[in-house]
Amino acid sequence: LQTLSEDEQMLGKGVYRFAQAWILFHELGHIKLGHTYQQGFPSLQQEKEADGFAADWMVEAASDSRGDKRDGDRLCAIVGAAVALVWVTIFNVFFGRSESDTHPEGYDRLFQVLD
């Protein structure tokens, strides 16, 4: 990290913070959307709704920034959401498919949010 410029360090910290925020907003999305514990298809749908809620909230908030900061914040929000979901996807790569009846596969969630 010492070899990175100040701008590169700031960008990395911003993306990391947005990745953390996406996870928090995902969980808050469950509350806001009135989700209850489910299994099977209803649970998979709830997870995707919470994913979308978090991504929309972050991108909208970043888009409300002013001036030159808006584009940087919006990019960090998008990349932050992607980084959070890449982390979930990595588990599929190293440990195989989860076959969960409560959460979609990481790559499916990543694709949906980026779409």
DRENTORKOL-3810 file (N, C-alpha, C; in nm, 4 decimals):
REM DRENTORKOL-3810
@n.u->0.0808; n.v->-0.1205; n.w->0.0000; ca.u->0.0000; ca.v->0.0000; ca.w->0.0000; c.u->0.0850; c.v->0.1268; c.w->0.0000
@n.u->0.2058; n.v->0.1142; n.w->0.0517; ca.u->0.2943; ca.v->0.2303; ca.w->0.0591; c.u->0.3297; c.v->0.2826; c.w->-0.0794
@n.u->0.3280; n.v->0.1971; n.w->-0.1806; ca.u->0.3688; ca.v->0.2382; ca.w->-0.3146; c.u->0.2569; c.v->0.3080; c.w->-0.3914
@n.u->0.1358; n.v->0.3033; n.w->-0.3402; ca.u->0.0230; ca.v->0.3672; ca.w->-0.4080; c.u->0.0256; c.v->0.5179; c.w->-0.3859
@n.u->-0.0191; n.v->0.5889; n.w->-0.4860; ca.u->-0.0286; ca.v->0.7343; ca.w->-0.4711; c.u->-0.1436; c.v->0.7668; c.w->-0.3761
@n.u->-0.1480; n.v->0.8907; n.w->-0.3340; ca.u->-0.2561; ca.v->0.9334; ca.w->-0.2438; c.u->-0.3923; c.v->0.9178; c.w->-0.3114
@n.u->-0.4009; n.v->0.9500; n.w->-0.4411; ca.u->-0.5266; ca.v->0.9341; ca.w->-0.5148; c.u->-0.5679; c.v->0.7871; c.w->-0.5240
@n.u->-0.4706; n.v->0.6987; n.w->-0.5485; ca.u->-0.5013; ca.v->0.5556; ca.w->-0.5565; c.u->-0.5477; c.v->0.5012; c.w->-0.4218
@n.u->-0.4854; n.v->0.5457; n.w->-0.3151; ca.u->-0.5268; ca.v->0.5038; ca.w->-0.1813; c.u->-0.6681; c.v->0.5529; c.w->-0.1506
@n.u->-0.6964; n.v->0.6768; n.w->-0.1882; ca.u->-0.8289; ca.v->0.7333; ca.w->-0.1639; c.u->-0.9355; c.v->0.6562; c.w->-0.2423
@n.u->-0.9049; n.v->0.6224; n.w->-0.3665; ca.u->-0.9986; ca.v->0.5460; ca.w->-0.4488; c.u->-1.0239; c.v->0.4088; c.w->-0.3869
@n.u->-0.9171; n.v->0.3420; n.w->-0.3449; ca.u->-0.9312; ca.v->0.2098; ca.w->-0.2820; c.u->-1.0148; c.v->0.2153; c.w->-0.1556
@n.u->-0.9909; n.v->0.3153; n.w->-0.0730; ca.u->-1.0693; ca.v->0.3300; ca.w->0.0497; c.u->-1.2151; c.v->0.3597; c.w->0.0186
@n.u->-1.2390; n.v->0.4400; n.w->-0.0848; ca.u->-1.3764; ca.v->0.4714; ca.w->-0.1239; c.u->-1.4509; c.v->0.3481; c.w->-0.1709
@n.u->-1.3872; n.v->0.2679; n.w->-0.2543; ca.u->-1.4504; ca.v->0.1450; ca.w->-0.3038; c.u->-1.4781; c.v->0.0510; c.w->-0.1871
@n.u->-1.3826; n.v->0.0378; n.w->-0.0957; ca.u->-1.4000; ca.v->-0.0490; ca.w->0.0214; c.u->-1.5187; c.v->-0.0024; c.w->0.1058
@n.u->-1.5277; n.v->0.1274; n.w->0.1283; ca.u->-1.6399; ca.v->0.1811; ca.w->0.2080; c.u->-1.7741; c.v->0.1587; c.w->0.1382
@n.u->-1.7762; n.v->0.1739; n.w->0.0068; ca.u->-1.9002; ca.v->0.1496; ca.w->-0.0660; c.u->-1.9364; c.v->0.0007; c.w->-0.0632
@n.u->-1.8374; n.v->-0.0878; n.w->-0.0659; ca.u->-1.8659; ca.v->-0.2318; ca.w->-0.0558; c.u->-1.9273; c.v->-0.2630; c.w->0.0805
@n.u->-1.8718; n.v->-0.2047; n.w->0.1851; ca.u->-1.9288; ca.v->-0.2227; ca.w->0.3187; c.u->-2.0700; c.v->-0.1642; c.w->0.3255
@n.u->-2.0877; n.v->-0.0489; n.w->0.2674; ca.u->-2.2194; ca.v->0.0161; ca.w->0.2690; c.u->-2.3216; c.v->-0.0687; c.w->0.1947
@n.u->-2.2818; n.v->-0.1307; n.w->0.0840; ca.u->-2.3754; ca.v->-0.2133; ca.w->0.0088; c.u->-2.4272; c.v->-0.3276; c.w->0.0956
@n.u->-2.3377; n.v->-0.3906; n.w->0.1706; ca.u->-2.3798; ca.v->-0.5008; ca.w->0.2580; c.u->-2.4785; c.v->-0.4498; c.w->0.3629
@n.u->-2.4492; n.v->-0.3362; n.w->0.4227; ca.u->-2.5397; ca.v->-0.2778; ca.w->0.5221; c.u->-2.6740; c.v->-0.2415; c.w->0.4596
@n.u->-2.6723; n.v->-0.1765; n.w->0.3434; ca.u->-2.7973; ca.v->-0.1382; ca.w->0.2770; c.u->-2.8771; c.v->-0.2610; c.w->0.2330
@n.u->-2.8088; n.v->-0.3687; n.w->0.1969; ca.u->-2.8779; ca.v->-0.4932; ca.w->0.1629; c.u->-2.9597; c.v->-0.5414; c.w->0.2833
@n.u->-2.8972; n.v->-0.5429; n.w->0.3996; ca.u->-2.9678; ca.v->-0.5886; ca.w->0.5202; c.u->-3.0789; c.v->-0.4911; c.w->0.5585
@n.u->-3.0547; n.v->-0.3618; n.w->0.5460; ca.u->-3.1596; ca.v->-0.2635; ca.w->0.5722; c.u->-3.2744; c.v->-0.2777; c.w->0.4720
@n.u->-3.2412; n.v->-0.3182; n.w->0.3498; ca.u->-3.3425; ca.v->-0.3417; ca.w->0.2481; c.u->-3.4406; c.v->-0.4490; c.w->0.2900
@n.u->-3.3901; n.v->-0.5549; n.w->0.3543; ca.u->-3.4804; ca.v->-0.6585; ca.w->0.4047; c.u->-3.5827; c.v->-0.5992; c.w->0.5010
@n.u->-3.5362; n.v->-0.5118; n.w->0.5882; ca.u->-3.6263; ca.v->-0.4497; ca.w->0.6863; c.u->-3.7249; c.v->-0.3573; c.w->0.6160
@n.u->-3.6738; n.v->-0.2692; n.w->0.5320; ca.u->-3.7580; ca.v->-0.1715; ca.w->0.4611; c.u->-3.8635; c.v->-0.2405; c.w->0.3746
@n.u->-3.8267; n.v->-0.3518; n.w->0.3123; ca.u->-3.9184; ca.v->-0.4224; ca.w->0.2226; c.u->-4.0099; c.v->-0.5203; c.w->0.2966
@n.u->-3.9950; n.v->-0.5280; n.w->0.4294; ca.u->-4.0823; ca.v->-0.6134; ca.w->0.5087; c.u->-4.0591; c.v->-0.7619; c.w->0.4895
@n.u->-3.9375; n.v->-0.7996; n.w->0.4576; ca.u->-3.9082; ca.v->-0.9410; ca.w->0.4344; c.u->-3.9145; c.v->-1.0203; c.w->0.5643
@n.u->-3.9605; n.v->-1.1409; n.w->0.5540; ca.u->-3.9632; ca.v->-1.2341; ca.w->0.6662; c.u->-3.8847; c.v->-1.3587; c.w->0.6252
@n.u->-3.8523; n.v->-1.4418; n.w->0.7229; ca.u->-3.7757; ca.v->-1.5627; ca.w->0.6925; c.u->-3.8548; c.v->-1.6522; c.w->0.5986
@n.u->-3.7921; n.v->-1.6886; n.w->0.4905; ca.u->-3.8522; ca.v->-1.7767; ca.w->0.3901; c.u->-3.7479; c.v->-1.8782; c.w->0.3472
@n.u->-3.7923; n.v->-1.9787; n.w->0.2757; ca.u->-3.7027; ca.v->-2.0739; ca.w->0.2113; c.u->-3.7509; c.v->-2.0935; c.w->0.0691
@n.u->-3.6639; n.v->-2.1473; n.w->-0.0134; ca.u->-3.7005; ca.v->-2.1749; ca.w->-0.1515; c.u->-3.7115; c.v->-2.0476; c.w->-0.2335
@n.u->-3.7979; n.v->-2.0532; n.w->-0.3347; ca.u->-3.8102; ca.v->-1.9421; ca.w->-0.4290; c.u->-3.8413; c.v->-1.8078; c.w->-0.3614
@n.u->-3.9349; n.v->-1.8022; n.w->-0.2615; ca.u->-3.9608; ca.v->-1.6717; ca.w->-0.1979; c.u->-3.8361; c.v->-1.6099; c.w->-0.1345
@n.u->-3.7514; n.v->-1.6927; n.w->-0.0746; ca.u->-3.6289; ca.v->-1.6417; ca.w->-0.0138; c.u->-3.5317; c.v->-1.5913; c.w->-0.1193
@n.u->-3.5186; n.v->-1.6659; n.w->-0.2289; ca.u->-3.4298; ca.v->-1.6233; ca.w->-0.3369; c.u->-3.4749; c.v->-1.4895; c.w->-0.3936
@n.u->-3.6051; n.v->-1.4716; n.w->-0.4083; ca.u->-3.6596; ca.v->-1.3451; ca.w->-0.4576; c.u->-3.6330; c.v->-1.2320; c.w->-0.3597
@n.u->-3.6489; n.v->-1.2584; n.w->-0.2298; ca.u->-3.6220; ca.v->-1.1554; ca.w->-0.1295; c.u->-3.4763; c.v->-1.1111; c.w->-0.1337
@n.u->-3.3857; n.v->-1.2049; n.w->-0.1500; ca.u->-3.2442; ca.v->-1.1698; ca.w->-0.1571; c.u->-3.2157; c.v->-1.0808; c.w->-0.2776
@n.u->-3.2732; n.v->-1.1156; n.w->-0.3902; ca.u->-3.2527; ca.v->-1.0346; ca.w->-0.5105; c.u->-3.3152; c.v->-0.8963; c.w->-0.4948
@n.u->-3.4310; n.v->-0.8884; n.w->-0.4289; ca.u->-3.4930; ca.v->-0.7576; ca.w->-0.4043; c.u->-3.4046; c.v->-0.6729; c.w->-0.3141
@n.u->-3.3500; n.v->-0.7336; n.w->-0.2093; ca.u->-3.2623; ca.v->-0.6598; ca.w->-0.1172; c.u->-3.1335; c.v->-0.6170; c.w->-0.1881
@n.u->-3.0817; n.v->-0.7023; n.w->-0.2767; ca.u->-2.9635; ca.v->-0.6652; ca.w->-0.3558; c.u->-2.9926; c.v->-0.5413; c.w->-0.4403
@n.u->-3.1051; n.v->-0.5443; n.w->-0.5106; ca.u->-3.1437; ca.v->-0.4318; ca.w->-0.5957; c.u->-3.1678; c.v->-0.3054; c.w->-0.5160
@n.u->-3.2328; n.v->-0.3209; n.w->-0.4010; ca.u->-3.2593; ca.v->-0.2072; ca.w->-0.3137; c.u->-3.1280; c.v->-0.1398; c.w->-0.2729
@n.u->-3.0308; n.v->-0.2214; n.w->-0.2308; ca.u->-2.9018; ca.v->-0.1665; ca.w->-0.1872; c.u->-2.8300; c.v->-0.0962; c.w->-0.3011
@n.u->-2.8267; n.v->-0.1589; n.w->-0.4170; ca.u->-2.7580; ca.v->-0.0987; ca.w->-0.5315; c.u->-2.8261; c.v->0.0304; c.w->-0.5741
@n.u->-2.9586; n.v->0.0294; n.w->-0.5823; ca.u->-3.0316; ca.v->0.1500; ca.w->-0.6215; c.u->-3.0087; c.v->0.2627; c.w->-0.5229
@n.u->-3.0133; n.v->0.2311; n.w->-0.3947; ca.u->-2.9958; ca.v->0.3324; ca.w->-0.2904; c.u->-2.8571; c.v->0.3956; c.w->-0.3023
@n.u->-2.7557; n.v->0.3126; n.w->-0.3197; ca.u->-2.6200; ca.v->0.3654; ca.w->-0.3278; c.u->-2.5976; c.v->0.4497; c.w->-0.4518
@n.u->-2.6416; n.v->0.4007; n.w->-0.5656; ca.u->-2.6196; ca.v->0.4755; ca.w->-0.6899; c.u->-2.6981; c.v->0.6057; c.w->-0.6883
@n.u->-2.8207; n.v->0.6020; n.w->-0.6364; ca.u->-2.9013; ca.v->0.7239; ca.w->-0.6282; c.u->-2.8358; c.v->0.8258; c.w->-0.5357
@n.u->-2.7884; n.v->0.7799; n.w->-0.4204; ca.u->-2.7229; ca.v->0.8716; ca.w->-0.3266; c.u->-2.5959; c.v->0.9302; c.w->-0.3878
@n.u->-2.5192; n.v->0.8472; n.w->-0.4577; ca.u->-2.3958; ca.v->0.8957; ca.w->-0.5210; c.u->-2.4278; c.v->0.9928; c.w->-0.6338
@n.u->-2.5381; n.v->0.9693; n.w->-0.7035; ca.u->-2.5771; ca.v->1.0571; ca.w->-0.8138; c.u->-2.6228; c.v->1.1934; c.w->-0.7649
@n.u->-2.6589; n.v->1.2021; n.w->-0.6367; ca.u->-2.7001; ca.v->1.3289; ca.w->-0.5787; c.u->-2.5816; c.v->1.4167; c.w->-0.5384
@n.u->-2.4585; n.v->1.3634; n.w->-0.5502; ca.u->-2.3392; ca.v->1.4429; ca.w->-0.5204; c.u->-2.3328; c.v->1.5595; c.w->-0.6174
@n.u->-2.2556; n.v->1.6584; n.w->-0.5821; ca.u->-2.2479; ca.v->1.7786; ca.w->-0.6646; c.u->-2.1144; c.v->1.7862; c.w->-0.7395
@n.u->-2.1200; n.v->1.8451; n.w->-0.8568; ca.u->-2.0000; ca.v->1.8767; ca.w->-0.9339; c.u->-1.9201; c.v->1.7561; c.w->-0.9784
@n.u->-1.7876; n.v->1.7748; n.w->-0.9790; ca.u->-1.6964; ca.v->1.6701; ca.w->-1.0254; c.u->-1.7019; c.v->1.5467; c.w->-0.9360
@n.u->-1.7419; n.v->1.5633; n.w->-0.8124; ca.u->-1.7452; ca.v->1.4520; ca.w->-0.7177; c.u->-1.8523; c.v->1.3495; c.w->-0.7561
@n.u->-1.9574; n.v->1.3925; n.w->-0.8235; ca.u->-2.0704; ca.v->1.3042; ca.w->-0.8558; c.u->-2.0259; c.v->1.1834; c.w->-0.9365
@n.u->-1.9502; n.v->1.2038; n.w->-1.0431; ca.u->-1.9080; ca.v->1.0921; ca.w->-1.1274; c.u->-1.8196; c.v->0.9949; c.w->-1.0507
@n.u->-1.7294; n.v->1.0469; n.w->-0.9700; ca.u->-1.6418; ca.v->0.9610; ca.w->-0.8893; c.u->-1.7200; c.v->0.8822; c.w->-0.7863
@n.u->-1.8144; n.v->0.9470; n.w->-0.7199; ca.u->-1.8962; ca.v->0.8780; ca.w->-0.6198; c.u->-1.9845; c.v->0.7720; c.w->-0.6843
@n.u->-2.0398; n.v->0.8041; n.w->-0.7997; ca.u->-2.1263; ca.v->0.7075; ca.w->-0.8682; c.u->-2.0442; c.v->0.5855; c.w->-0.9111
@n.u->-1.9261; n.v->0.6083; n.w->-0.9642; ca.u->-1.8387; ca.v->0.4979; ca.w->-1.0028; c.u->-1.8003; c.v->0.4137; c.w->-0.8810
@n.u->-1.7658; n.v->0.4784; n.w->-0.7708; ca.u->-1.7303; ca.v->0.4051; ca.w->-0.6485; c.u->-1.8499; c.v->0.3242; c.w->-0.5974
@n.u->-1.9708; n.v->0.3798; n.w->-0.6078; ca.u->-2.0904; ca.v->0.3065; ca.w->-0.5635; c.u->-2.1103; c.v->0.1813; c.w->-0.6473
@n.u->-2.0975; n.v->0.1931; n.w->-0.7772; ca.u->-2.1153; ca.v->0.0781; ca.w->-0.8660; c.u->-2.0058; c.v->-0.0258; c.w->-0.8422
@n.u->-1.8813; n.v->0.0199; n.w->-0.8373; ca.u->-1.7704; ca.v->-0.0728; ca.w->-0.8157; c.u->-1.7788; c.v->-0.1329; c.w->-0.6752
@n.u->-1.8190; n.v->-0.0541; n.w->-0.5767; ca.u->-1.8337; ca.v->-0.1052; ca.w->-0.4401; c.u->-1.9364; c.v->-0.2163; c.w->-0.4315
@n.u->-2.0517; n.v->-0.1977; n.w->-0.4969; ca.u->-2.1535; ca.v->-0.3037; ca.w->-0.4997; c.u->-2.0982; c.v->-0.4268; c.w->-0.5689
@n.u->-2.0268; n.v->-0.4069; n.w->-0.6785; ca.u->-1.9683; ca.v->-0.5201; ca.w->-0.7508; c.u->-1.8649; c.v->-0.5921; c.w->-0.6649
@n.u->-1.7818; n.v->-0.5179; n.w->-0.5928; ca.u->-1.6800; ca.v->-0.5794; ca.w->-0.5066; c.u->-1.7461; c.v->-0.6627; c.w->-0.3970
@n.u->-1.8516; n.v->-0.6106; n.w->-0.3359; ca.u->-1.9224; ca.v->-0.6871; ca.w->-0.2325; c.u->-1.9756; c.v->-0.8178; c.w->-0.2898
@n.u->-2.0313; n.v->-0.8128; n.w->-0.4097; ca.u->-2.0877; ca.v->-0.9331; ca.w->-0.4700; c.u->-1.9803; c.v->-1.0248; c.w->-0.5288
@n.u->-1.8680; n.v->-0.9694; n.w->-0.5710; ca.u->-1.7565; ca.v->-1.0541; ca.w->-0.6157; c.u->-1.7069; c.v->-1.1366; c.w->-0.4971
@n.u->-1.7045; n.v->-1.0773; n.w->-0.3804; ca.u->-1.6634; ca.v->-1.1504; ca.w->-0.2604; c.u->-1.7530; c.v->-1.2726; c.w->-0.2404
@n.u->-1.8838; n.v->-1.2558; n.w->-0.2559; ca.u->-1.9777; ca.v->-1.3678; ca.w->-0.2443; c.u->-1.9526; c.v->-1.4693; c.w->-0.3558
@n.u->-1.9256; n.v->-1.4204; n.w->-0.4758; ca.u->-1.9019; ca.v->-1.5075; ca.w->-0.5904; c.u->-1.7749; c.v->-1.5907; c.w->-0.5725
@n.u->-1.6745; n.v->-1.5345; n.w->-0.5083; ca.u->-1.5487; ca.v->-1.6058; ca.w->-0.4866; c.u->-1.5724; c.v->-1.7349; c.w->-0.4086
@n.u->-1.6665; n.v->-1.7328; n.w->-0.3163; ca.u->-1.6974; ca.v->-1.8546; ca.w->-0.2425; c.u->-1.7438; c.v->-1.9649; c.w->-0.3371
@n.u->-1.8229; n.v->-1.9290; n.w->-0.4382; ca.u->-1.8664; ca.v->-2.0277; ca.w->-0.5372; c.u->-1.7477; c.v->-2.0840; c.w->-0.6148
@n.u->-1.6512; n.v->-1.9999; n.w->-0.6446; ca.u->-1.5349; ca.v->-2.0438; ca.w->-0.7221; c.u->-1.4501; c.v->-2.1414; c.w->-0.6402
@n.u->-1.4245; n.v->-2.1087; n.w->-0.5149; ca.u->-1.3351; ca.v->-2.1908; ca.w->-0.4341; c.u->-1.4036; c.v->-2.3088; c.w->-0.3661
@n.u->-1.5308; n.v->-2.2932; n.w->-0.3315; ca.u->-1.5987; ca.v->-2.3983; ca.w->-0.2564; c.u->-1.7088; c.v->-2.4678; c.w->-0.3348
@n.u->-1.7318; n.v->-2.4248; n.w->-0.4581; ca.u->-1.8359; ca.v->-2.4849; ca.w->-0.5399; c.u->-1.9710; c.v->-2.4212; c.w->-0.5132
@n.u->-2.0697; n.v->-2.4676; n.w->-0.5876; ca.u->-2.2051; ca.v->-2.4139; ca.w->-0.5710; c.u->-2.2564; c.v->-2.4448; c.w->-0.4324
@n.u->-2.3324; n.v->-2.3523; n.w->-0.3780; ca.u->-2.3795; ca.v->-2.3681; ca.w->-0.2404; c.u->-2.5080; c.v->-2.4481; c.w->-0.2296
@n.u->-2.5857; n.v->-2.4545; n.w->-0.3370; ca.u->-2.7141; ca.v->-2.5249; ca.w->-0.3348; c.u->-2.8010; c.v->-2.4774; c.w->-0.2177
@n.u->-2.7985; n.v->-2.3488; n.w->-0.1920; ca.u->-2.8754; ca.v->-2.2906; ca.w->-0.0834; c.u->-3.0202; c.v->-2.2714; c.w->-0.1248
@n.u->-3.1110; n.v->-2.2929; n.w->-0.0299; ca.u->-3.2514; ca.v->-2.2644; ca.w->-0.0598; c.u->-3.2949; c.v->-2.1308; c.w->-0.0006
@n.u->-3.1944; n.v->-2.0528; n.w->0.0467; ca.u->-3.2264; ca.v->-1.9199; ca.w->0.0991; c.u->-3.1536; c.v->-1.8072; c.w->0.0266
@n.u->-3.0422; n.v->-1.8356; n.w->-0.0400; ca.u->-2.9645; ca.v->-1.7323; ca.w->-0.1079; c.u->-2.9276; c.v->-1.7778; c.w->-0.2486
@n.u->-2.9429; n.v->-1.6884; n.w->-0.3472; ca.u->-2.8995; ca.v->-1.7217; ca.w->-0.4835; c.u->-2.7476; c.v->-1.7357; c.w->-0.4883
@n.u->-2.6997; n.v->-1.7996; n.w->-0.5931; ca.u->-2.5552; ca.v->-1.8098; ca.w->-0.6131; c.u->-2.4968; c.v->-1.6696; c.w->-0.6298
@n.u->-2.3727; n.v->-1.6519; n.w->-0.5847; ca.u->-2.3090; ca.v->-1.5213; ca.w->-0.5906; c.u->-2.3017; c.v->-1.4645; c.w->-0.7300
@n.u->-2.2673; n.v->-1.5469; n.w->-0.8282; ca.u->-2.2550; ca.v->-1.4971; ca.w->-0.9648; c.u->-2.3892; c.v->-1.4502; c.w->-1.0196
@n.u->-2.4984; n.v->-1.5145; n.w->-0.9783; ca.u->-2.6318; ca.v->-1.4729; ca.w->-1.0213; c.u->-2.6663; c.v->-1.3364; c.w->-0.9624
@n.u->-2.6325; n.v->-1.3168; n.w->-0.8371; ca.u->-2.6585; ca.v->-1.1890; ca.w->-0.7705; c.u->-2.5742; c.v->-1.0779; c.w->-0.8326
@n.u->-2.4468; n.v->-1.1076; n.w->-0.8592; ca.u->-2.3581; ca.v->-1.0107; ca.w->-0.9218; c.u->-2.4104; c.v->-0.9681; c.w->-1.0573
@n.u->-2.4477; n.v->-1.0652; n.w->-1.1398; ca.u->-2.4992; ca.v->-1.0355; ca.w->-1.2740; c.u->-2.6247; c.v->-0.9501; c.w->-1.2652
@n.u->-2.7153; n.v->-0.9836; n.w->-1.1761; ca.u->-2.8412; ca.v->-0.9092; ca.w->-1.1652; c.u->-2.8160; c.v->-0.7643; c.w->-1.1242
@n.u->-2.7314; n.v->-0.7421; n.w->-1.0272; ca.u->-2.7054; ca.v->-0.6053; ca.w->-0.9796; c.u->-2.6348; c.v->-0.5244; c.w->-1.0873
@n.u->-2.5381; n.v->-0.5850; n.w->-1.1559; ca.u->-2.4668; ca.v->-0.5100; ca.w->-1.2607; c.u->-2.5591; c.v->-0.4838; c.w->-1.3801
@n.u->-2.6528; n.v->-0.5737; n.w->-1.4032; ca.u->-2.7465; ca.v->-0.5552; ca.w->-1.5132; c.u->-2.8371; c.v->-0.4361; c.w->-1.4833
END
